[in-house]
């Protein structure tokens, strides 16, 4: 009986680890472009841009949609 209980607990733990790998958060793409919004730049002039490009989690470019799209 003890052997069956240990086997059952081990099976539940392994199944739980397997399921946790299936439901982990997806990784974002390496390059994301956000357009058509208001981007508060927080620079010295407090400019407001309408688009931002982010690559590998780092802001790459901020500007107009046309500037970012080209």
C-alpha positions in Angstrom: 0.0 0.0 0.0 2.8 2.4 0.9 4.5 1.7 -2.4 1.4 2.5 -4.4 0.9 5.8 -2.5 4.5 6.8 -3.2 4.1 5.9 -6.9 0.9 7.9 -7.0 2.4 11.0 -5.4 5.4 10.8 -7.8 3.0 10.6 -10.8 1.1 13.6 -9.6 4.3 15.6 -9.1 5.6 14.7 -12.6 2.2 15.5 -14.2 2.1 18.9 -12.4 5.6 19.8 -13.6 4.6 18.8 -17.2 1.4 20.9 -17.1 3.3 23.9 -15.6 5.6 23.9 -18.7 2.6 23.9 -21.0 0.9 26.9 -19.4 4.0 29.2 -18.9 3.7 32.7 -20.2 4.7 33.1 -23.9 7.8 35.0 -24.7 7.2 38.3 -26.5 8.7 38.8 -30.0 12.2 40.2 -30.3 10.9 43.3 -32.2 7.6 45.1 -31.4 6.3 48.3 -32.9 3.5 50.3 -31.3 1.8 52.9 -33.4 -1.2 55.2 -33.3 -1.0 56.2 -29.6 0.3 58.7 -27.3 3.9 58.0 -26.1 5.0 60.2 -23.2 8.7 60.6 -23.8 9.6 62.2 -20.4 12.4 64.1 -22.1 13.4 67.7 -21.2 10.8 69.1 -23.6 8.0 66.7 -22.5 7.3 65.8 -26.1 4.5 63.4 -27.0 5.2 60.9 -29.8 2.7 58.6 -31.6 4.9 55.5 -32.1 7.6 53.5 -30.4 9.8 50.6 -31.6 11.1 48.1 -29.0 13.8 45.5 -29.8 14.9 42.9 -27.2 13.2 44.9 -24.4 15.0 48.1 -25.2 13.3 51.2 -26.7 15.0 51.6 -30.1 13.2 54.5 -31.6 10.4 57.0 -30.7 8.7 59.3 -33.2 5.8 59.5 -35.6 4.2 56.5 -37.2 5.9 57.4 -40.5 9.3 57.6 -38.9 8.9 54.3 -37.2 7.3 52.5 -40.1 10.2 53.2 -42.6 
